[in-house]
Every structure is written in C-alpha cells, then in structure tokens.
Amino acid sequence: MRNLTFGFFDDGVPTERILMFYSYETNERLPRSGILHYDLGARRFLGPRHADRDLATAALEFLTRAGRIPADV
C-alpha cells in the first residue's frame, strides 16, 4: 500500500458507528478506495474490507490518533 489516506464522513459527532473513507495505490500503482465502517459498541470493523489486516491496522491507528477511539482498543 502506498500513499494511504483516511478521512471521515461525519463532523465528529459521536455515534455508534464511524464511517471513514480510505484511498491508496497498490504496489502496481493501481488506485484503490472505499469506505470502512467501525462499530464502537462491537469495537471492530464491519463490511467486506474488514478482513484486510494491513488496512484495518492502519485505520485503527488513524482512529486512535484522531481521538475517535481509545488507545487500548
């Protein structure tokens, strides 16, 4: 993954689910983007991309740095 970026679809108002978008380039320079759903109650990602370990790990780090989830998640 190269040039990985994240952003939010909300204005920071706490809800049960955080919707965030991501974009990156593959090592073959193919663009990829999508939406991740993080369920605060379940403390996990939902949806088809939740199984991508590298993406989920980077997204958790982003959520923690942004102050959206506690560091111990």
Jmol script that loads the backbone (N, CA, C; Angstrom):
load data "model"
ATOM      1  N   MET A   1       0.842  -1.177   0.000  1.00  0.00           N
ATOM      2  CA  MET A   1       0.000   0.000   0.000  1.00  0.00           C
ATOM      3  C   MET A   1       0.885   1.238   0.000  1.00  0.00           C
ATOM      4  N   ARG A   2       0.588   2.134  -0.905  1.00  0.00           N
ATOM      5  CA  ARG A   2       1.342   3.386  -0.994  1.00  0.00           C
ATOM      6  C   ARG A   2       0.360   4.545  -0.910  1.00  0.00           C
ATOM      7  N   ASN A   3       0.809   5.645  -0.342  1.00  0.00           N
ATOM      8  CA  ASN A   3       0.013   6.874  -0.270  1.00  0.00           C
ATOM      9  C   ASN A   3      -1.359   6.653   0.384  1.00  0.00           C
ATOM     10  N   LEU A   4      -1.377   5.917   1.470  1.00  0.00           N
ATOM     11  CA  LEU A   4      -2.623   5.626   2.169  1.00  0.00           C
ATOM     12  C   LEU A   4      -3.139   6.868   2.885  1.00  0.00           C
ATOM     13  N   THR A   5      -4.402   7.213   2.651  1.00  0.00           N
ATOM     14  CA  THR A   5      -5.035   8.338   3.333  1.00  0.00           C
ATOM     15  C   THR A   5      -6.409   7.921   3.849  1.00  0.00           C
ATOM     16  N   PHE A   6      -6.821   8.581   4.933  1.00  0.00           N
ATOM     17  CA  PHE A   6      -8.129   8.343   5.526  1.00  0.00           C
ATOM     18  C   PHE A   6      -8.827   9.674   5.738  1.00  0.00           C
ATOM     19  N   GLY A   7     -10.135   9.622   5.863  1.00  0.00           N
ATOM     20  CA  GLY A   7     -10.933  10.793   6.198  1.00  0.00           C
ATOM     21  C   GLY A   7     -12.267  10.333   6.760  1.00  0.00           C
ATOM     22  N   PHE A   8     -13.017  11.270   7.331  1.00  0.00           N
ATOM     23  CA  PHE A   8     -14.296  10.949   7.952  1.00  0.00           C
ATOM     24  C   PHE A   8     -15.458  11.470   7.129  1.00  0.00           C
ATOM     25  N   PHE A   9     -16.594  10.776   7.214  1.00  0.00           N
ATOM     26  CA  PHE A   9     -17.823  11.213   6.575  1.00  0.00           C
ATOM     27  C   PHE A   9     -18.723  11.988   7.526  1.00  0.00           C
ATOM     28  N   ASP A  10     -18.284  12.202   8.749  1.00  0.00           N
ATOM     29  CA  ASP A  10     -19.120  12.904   9.722  1.00  0.00           C
ATOM     30  C   ASP A  10     -18.388  14.136  10.227  1.00  0.00           C
ATOM     31  N   ASP A  11     -19.025  14.839  11.140  1.00  0.00           N
ATOM     32  CA  ASP A  11     -18.419  16.056  11.680  1.00  0.00           C
ATOM     33  C   ASP A  11     -17.868  15.846  13.085  1.00  0.00           C
ATOM     34  N   GLY A  12     -17.581  14.604  13.448  1.00  0.00           N
ATOM     35  CA  GLY A  12     -17.016  14.317  14.756  1.00  0.00           C
ATOM     36  C   GLY A  12     -18.040  14.085  15.842  1.00  0.00           C
ATOM     37  N   VAL A  13     -19.321  14.120  15.494  1.00  0.00           N
ATOM     38  CA  VAL A  13     -20.363  13.869  16.479  1.00  0.00           C
ATOM     39  C   VAL A  13     -20.370  12.384  16.826  1.00  0.00           C
ATOM     40  N   PRO A  14     -20.272  12.039  18.116  1.00  0.00           N
ATOM     41  CA  PRO A  14     -20.240  10.630  18.491  1.00  0.00           C
ATOM     42  C   PRO A  14     -21.523   9.898  18.098  1.00  0.00           C
ATOM     43  N   THR A  15     -21.369   8.770  17.474  1.00  0.00           N
ATOM     44  CA  THR A  15     -22.469   7.873  17.148  1.00  0.00           C
ATOM     45  C   THR A  15     -21.983   6.453  17.423  1.00  0.00           C
ATOM     46  N   GLU A  16     -22.805   5.483  17.151  1.00  0.00           N
ATOM     47  CA  GLU A  16     -22.411   4.092  17.369  1.00  0.00           C
ATOM     48  C   GLU A  16     -21.485   3.576  16.275  1.00  0.00           C
ATOM     49  N   ARG A  17     -21.441   4.253  15.145  1.00  0.00           N
ATOM     50  CA  ARG A  17     -20.623   3.784  14.031  1.00  0.00           C
ATOM     51  C   ARG A  17     -19.848   4.944  13.423  1.00  0.00           C
ATOM     52  N   ILE A  18     -18.591   4.707  13.149  1.00  0.00           N
ATOM     53  CA  ILE A  18     -17.751   5.696  12.476  1.00  0.00           C
ATOM     54  C   ILE A  18     -17.634   5.281  11.016  1.00  0.00           C
ATOM     55  N   LEU A  19     -17.983   6.189  10.125  1.00  0.00           N
ATOM     56  CA  LEU A  19     -17.821   5.956   8.693  1.00  0.00           C
ATOM     57  C   LEU A  19     -16.616   6.743   8.226  1.00  0.00           C
ATOM     58  N   MET A  20     -15.709   6.050   7.597  1.00  0.00           N
ATOM     59  CA  MET A  20     -14.500   6.714   7.122  1.00  0.00           C
ATOM     60  C   MET A  20     -14.167   6.212   5.723  1.00  0.00           C
ATOM     61  N   PHE A  21     -13.515   7.062   4.957  1.00  0.00           N
ATOM     62  CA  PHE A  21     -13.089   6.637   3.636  1.00  0.00           C
ATOM     63  C   PHE A  21     -11.576   6.449   3.632  1.00  0.00           C
ATOM     64  N   TYR A  22     -11.120   5.671   2.685  1.00  0.00           N
ATOM     65  CA  TYR A  22      -9.688   5.446   2.518  1.00  0.00           C
ATOM     66  C   TYR A  22      -9.356   5.464   1.037  1.00  0.00           C
ATOM     67  N   SER A  23      -8.112   5.750   0.739  1.00  0.00           N
ATOM     68  CA  SER A  23      -7.606   5.629  -0.624  1.00  0.00           C
ATOM     69  C   SER A  23      -6.117   5.308  -0.548  1.00  0.00           C
ATOM     70  N   TYR A  24      -5.664   4.554  -1.523  1.00  0.00           N
ATOM     71  CA  TYR A  24      -4.254   4.196  -1.604  1.00  0.00           C
ATOM     72  C   TYR A  24      -3.939   3.691  -3.002  1.00  0.00           C
ATOM     73  N   GLU A  25      -2.664   3.499  -3.268  1.00  0.00           N
ATOM     74  CA  GLU A  25      -2.207   2.869  -4.501  1.00  0.00           C
ATOM     75  C   GLU A  25      -1.617   1.520  -4.147  1.00  0.00           C
ATOM     76  N   THR A  26      -1.873   0.544  -4.993  1.00  0.00           N
ATOM     77  CA  THR A  26      -1.229  -0.747  -4.798  1.00  0.00           C
ATOM     78  C   THR A  26       0.236  -0.625  -5.217  1.00  0.00           C
ATOM     79  N   ASN A  27       1.005  -1.642  -4.937  1.00  0.00           N
ATOM     80  CA  ASN A  27       2.408  -1.633  -5.350  1.00  0.00           C
ATOM     81  C   ASN A  27       2.546  -1.575  -6.871  1.00  0.00           C
ATOM     82  N   GLU A  28       1.481  -1.975  -7.570  1.00  0.00           N
ATOM     83  CA  GLU A  28       1.466  -1.910  -9.034  1.00  0.00           C
ATOM     84  C   GLU A  28       0.936  -0.567  -9.531  1.00  0.00           C
ATOM     85  N   ARG A  29       0.758   0.388  -8.594  1.00  0.00           N
ATOM     86  CA  ARG A  29       0.274   1.742  -8.866  1.00  0.00           C
ATOM     87  C   ARG A  29      -1.184   1.800  -9.329  1.00  0.00           C
ATOM     88  N   LEU A  30      -1.989   0.849  -8.887  1.00  0.00           N
ATOM     89  CA  LEU A  30      -3.415   0.862  -9.174  1.00  0.00           C
ATOM     90  C   LEU A  30      -4.140   1.568  -8.029  1.00  0.00           C
ATOM     91  N   PRO A  31      -5.004   2.538  -8.331  1.00  0.00           N
ATOM     92  CA  PRO A  31      -5.714   3.249  -7.259  1.00  0.00           C
ATOM     93  C   PRO A  31      -6.815   2.386  -6.652  1.00  0.00           C
ATOM     94  N   ARG A  32      -6.951   2.477  -5.346  1.00  0.00           N
ATOM     95  CA  ARG A  32      -7.998   1.771  -4.610  1.00  0.00           C
ATOM     96  C   ARG A  32      -8.612   2.753  -3.616  1.00  0.00           C
ATOM     97  N   SER A  33      -9.909   2.652  -3.412  1.00  0.00           N
ATOM     98  CA  SER A  33     -10.576   3.489  -2.420  1.00  0.00           C
ATOM     99  C   SER A  33     -11.842   2.788  -1.962  1.00  0.00           C
ATOM    100  N   GLY A  34     -12.358   3.238  -0.840  1.00  0.00           N
ATOM    101  CA  GLY A  34     -13.570   2.648  -0.322  1.00  0.00           C
ATOM    102  C   GLY A  34     -13.968   3.262   0.999  1.00  0.00           C
ATOM    103  N   ILE A  35     -14.923   2.608   1.649  1.00  0.00           N
ATOM    104  CA  ILE A  35     -15.463   3.076   2.916  1.00  0.00           C
ATOM    105  C   ILE A  35     -15.295   1.979   3.955  1.00  0.00           C
ATOM    106  N   LEU A  36     -14.876   2.390   5.147  1.00  0.00           N
ATOM    107  CA  LEU A  36     -14.797   1.478   6.279  1.00  0.00           C
ATOM    108  C   LEU A  36     -15.840   1.879   7.304  1.00  0.00           C
ATOM    109  N   HIS A  37     -16.450   0.896   7.939  1.00  0.00           N
ATOM    110  CA  HIS A  37     -17.439   1.105   8.999  1.00  0.00           C
ATOM    111  C   HIS A  37     -16.863   0.528  10.280  1.00  0.00           C
ATOM    112  N   TYR A  38     -16.682   1.376  11.295  1.00  0.00           N
ATOM    113  CA  TYR A  38     -16.195   0.908  12.585  1.00  0.00           C
ATOM    114  C   TYR A  38     -17.333   1.007  13.594  1.00  0.00           C
ATOM    115  N   ASP A  39     -17.710  -0.129  14.180  1.00  0.00           N
ATOM    116  CA  ASP A  39     -18.775  -0.181  15.175  1.00  0.00           C
ATOM    117  C   ASP A  39     -18.160   0.021  16.551  1.00  0.00           C
ATOM    118  N   LEU A  40     -18.502   1.134  17.204  1.00  0.00           N
ATOM    119  CA  LEU A  40     -17.914   1.457  18.503  1.00  0.00           C
ATOM    120  C   LEU A  40     -18.333   0.470  19.585  1.00  0.00           C
ATOM    121  N   GLY A  41     -19.585   0.010  19.569  1.00  0.00           N
ATOM    122  CA  GLY A  41     -20.053  -0.933  20.569  1.00  0.00           C
ATOM    123  C   GLY A  41     -19.370  -2.289  20.455  1.00  0.00           C
ATOM    124  N   ALA A  42     -19.215  -2.762  19.232  1.00  0.00           N
ATOM    125  CA  ALA A  42     -18.568  -4.058  18.992  1.00  0.00           C
ATOM    126  C   ALA A  42     -17.051  -3.946  18.966  1.00  0.00           C
ATOM    127  N   ARG A  43     -16.538  -2.723  18.846  1.00  0.00           N
ATOM    128  CA  ARG A  43     -15.094  -2.453  18.774  1.00  0.00           C
ATOM    129  C   ARG A  43     -14.415  -3.215  17.635  1.00  0.00           C
ATOM    130  N   ARG A  44     -15.062  -3.131  16.451  1.00  0.00           N
ATOM    131  CA  ARG A  44     -14.488  -3.808  15.281  1.00  0.00           C
ATOM    132  C   ARG A  44     -15.037  -3.174  14.004  1.00  0.00           C
ATOM    133  N   PHE A  45     -14.347  -3.469  12.913  1.00  0.00           N
ATOM    134  CA  PHE A  45     -14.799  -3.026  11.599  1.00  0.00           C
ATOM    135  C   PHE A  45     -15.853  -3.985  11.079  1.00  0.00           C
ATOM    136  N   LEU A  46     -16.788  -3.445  10.312  1.00  0.00           N
ATOM    137  CA  LEU A  46     -17.838  -4.228   9.673  1.00  0.00           C
ATOM    138  C   LEU A  46     -17.700  -4.062   8.170  1.00  0.00           C
ATOM    139  N   GLY A  47     -18.225  -4.995   7.418  1.00  0.00           N
ATOM    140  CA  GLY A  47     -18.239  -4.862   5.973  1.00  0.00           C
ATOM    141  C   GLY A  47     -17.182  -5.697   5.287  1.00  0.00           C
ATOM    142  N   PRO A  48     -17.160  -5.616   3.961  1.00  0.00           N
ATOM    143  CA  PRO A  48     -16.303  -6.505   3.177  1.00  0.00           C
ATOM    144  C   PRO A  48     -14.797  -6.289   3.331  1.00  0.00           C
ATOM    145  N   ARG A  49     -14.359  -5.077   3.665  1.00  0.00           N
ATOM    146  CA  ARG A  49     -12.915  -4.831   3.748  1.00  0.00           C
ATOM    147  C   ARG A  49     -12.351  -5.044   5.145  1.00  0.00           C
ATOM    148  N   HIS A  50     -13.183  -5.455   6.096  1.00  0.00           N
ATOM    149  CA  HIS A  50     -12.698  -5.589   7.470  1.00  0.00           C
ATOM    150  C   HIS A  50     -11.642  -6.675   7.614  1.00  0.00           C
ATOM    151  N   ALA A  51     -11.578  -7.608   6.697  1.00  0.00           N
ATOM    152  CA  ALA A  51     -10.618  -8.711   6.800  1.00  0.00           C
ATOM    153  C   ALA A  51      -9.223  -8.335   6.286  1.00  0.00           C
ATOM    154  N   ASP A  52      -9.075  -7.192   5.651  1.00  0.00           N
ATOM    155  CA  ASP A  52      -7.759  -6.758   5.167  1.00  0.00           C
ATOM    156  C   ASP A  52      -6.962  -6.260   6.368  1.00  0.00           C
ATOM    157  N   ARG A  53      -6.070  -7.095   6.881  1.00  0.00           N
ATOM    158  CA  ARG A  53      -5.326  -6.804   8.119  1.00  0.00           C
ATOM    159  C   ARG A  53      -4.524  -5.511   8.048  1.00  0.00           C
ATOM    160  N   ASP A  54      -3.805  -5.295   6.957  1.00  0.00           N
ATOM    161  CA  ASP A  54      -2.979  -4.091   6.839  1.00  0.00           C
ATOM    162  C   ASP A  54      -3.836  -2.831   6.849  1.00  0.00           C
ATOM    163  N   LEU A  55      -4.942  -2.866   6.121  1.00  0.00           N
ATOM    164  CA  LEU A  55      -5.828  -1.714   6.073  1.00  0.00           C
ATOM    165  C   LEU A  55      -6.478  -1.473   7.433  1.00  0.00           C
ATOM    166  N   ALA A  56      -6.950  -2.534   8.082  1.00  0.00           N
ATOM    167  CA  ALA A  56      -7.591  -2.399   9.389  1.00  0.00           C
ATOM    168  C   ALA A  56      -6.615  -1.874  10.442  1.00  0.00           C
ATOM    169  N   THR A  57      -5.395  -2.355  10.429  1.00  0.00           N
ATOM    170  CA  THR A  57      -4.390  -1.894  11.392  1.00  0.00           C
ATOM    171  C   THR A  57      -4.097  -0.409  11.194  1.00  0.00           C
ATOM    172  N   ALA A  58      -3.901  -0.004   9.950  1.00  0.00           N
ATOM    173  CA  ALA A  58      -3.631   1.408   9.663  1.00  0.00           C
ATOM    174  C   ALA A  58      -4.841   2.267  10.035  1.00  0.00           C
ATOM    175  N   ALA A  59      -6.054   1.773   9.778  1.00  0.00           N
ATOM    176  CA  ALA A  59      -7.259   2.532  10.105  1.00  0.00           C
ATOM    177  C   ALA A  59      -7.415   2.684  11.615  1.00  0.00           C
ATOM    178  N   LEU A  60      -7.116   1.643  12.382  1.00  0.00           N
ATOM    179  CA  LEU A  60      -7.183   1.742  13.844  1.00  0.00           C
ATOM    180  C   LEU A  60      -6.190   2.774  14.369  1.00  0.00           C
ATOM    181  N   GLU A  61      -5.000   2.796  13.809  1.00  0.00           N
ATOM    182  CA  GLU A  61      -4.006   3.798  14.201  1.00  0.00           C
ATOM    183  C   GLU A  61      -4.520   5.204  13.888  1.00  0.00           C
ATOM    184  N   PHE A  62      -5.133   5.382  12.734  1.00  0.00           N
ATOM    185  CA  PHE A  62      -5.686   6.672  12.353  1.00  0.00           C
ATOM    186  C   PHE A  62      -6.793   7.093  13.314  1.00  0.00           C
ATOM    187  N   LEU A  63      -7.712   6.172  13.638  1.00  0.00           N
ATOM    188  CA  LEU A  63      -8.804   6.472  14.564  1.00  0.00           C
ATOM    189  C   LEU A  63      -8.280   6.843  15.949  1.00  0.00           C
ATOM    190  N   THR A  64      -7.244   6.168  16.389  1.00  0.00           N
ATOM    191  CA  THR A  64      -6.649   6.454  17.696  1.00  0.00           C
ATOM    192  C   THR A  64      -5.988   7.827  17.698  1.00  0.00           C
ATOM    193  N   ARG A  65      -5.179   8.109  16.676  1.00  0.00           N
ATOM    194  CA  ARG A  65      -4.519   9.421  16.575  1.00  0.00           C
ATOM    195  C   ARG A  65      -5.520  10.557  16.475  1.00  0.00           C
ATOM    196  N   ALA A  66      -6.664  10.294  15.822  1.00  0.00           N
ATOM    197  CA  ALA A  66      -7.692  11.320  15.664  1.00  0.00           C
ATOM    198  C   ALA A  66      -8.541  11.485  16.928  1.00  0.00           C
ATOM    199  N   GLY A  67      -8.302  10.622  17.930  1.00  0.00           N
ATOM    200  CA  GLY A  67      -9.049  10.715  19.172  1.00  0.00           C
ATOM    201  C   GLY A  67     -10.456  10.163  19.102  1.00  0.00           C
ATOM    202  N   ARG A  68     -10.736   9.362  18.089  1.00  0.00           N
ATOM    203  CA  ARG A  68     -12.084   8.827  17.921  1.00  0.00           C
ATOM    204  C   ARG A  68     -12.316   7.523  18.684  1.00  0.00           C
ATOM    205  N   ILE A  69     -11.234   6.791  18.986  1.00  0.00           N
ATOM    206  CA  ILE A  69     -11.341   5.589  19.810  1.00  0.00           C
ATOM    207  C   ILE A  69     -10.217   5.611  20.828  1.00  0.00           C
ATOM    208  N   PRO A  70     -10.401   4.965  21.982  1.00  0.00           N
ATOM    209  CA  PRO A  70      -9.352   4.919  22.990  1.00  0.00           C
ATOM    210  C   PRO A  70      -8.128   4.148  22.485  1.00  0.00           C
ATOM    211  N   ALA A  71      -6.985   4.468  23.011  1.00  0.00           N
ATOM    212  CA  ALA A  71      -5.739   3.842  22.573  1.00  0.00           C
ATOM    213  C   ALA A  71      -5.668   2.358  22.926  1.00  0.00           C
ATOM    214  N   ASP A  72      -6.478   1.884  23.864  1.00  0.00           N
ATOM    215  CA  ASP A  72      -6.401   0.485  24.270  1.00  0.00           C
ATOM    216  C   ASP A  72      -7.273  -0.453  23.451  1.00  0.00           C
ATOM    217  N   VAL A  73      -7.864   0.018  22.364  1.00  0.00           N
ATOM    218  CA  VAL A  73      -8.736  -0.816  21.532  1.00  0.00           C
ATOM    219  C   VAL A  73      -7.916  -1.806  20.764  1.00  0.00           C
TER     220      VAL A  73
END
end "model"
wireframe off; spacefill off
backbone 0.3
color backbone group
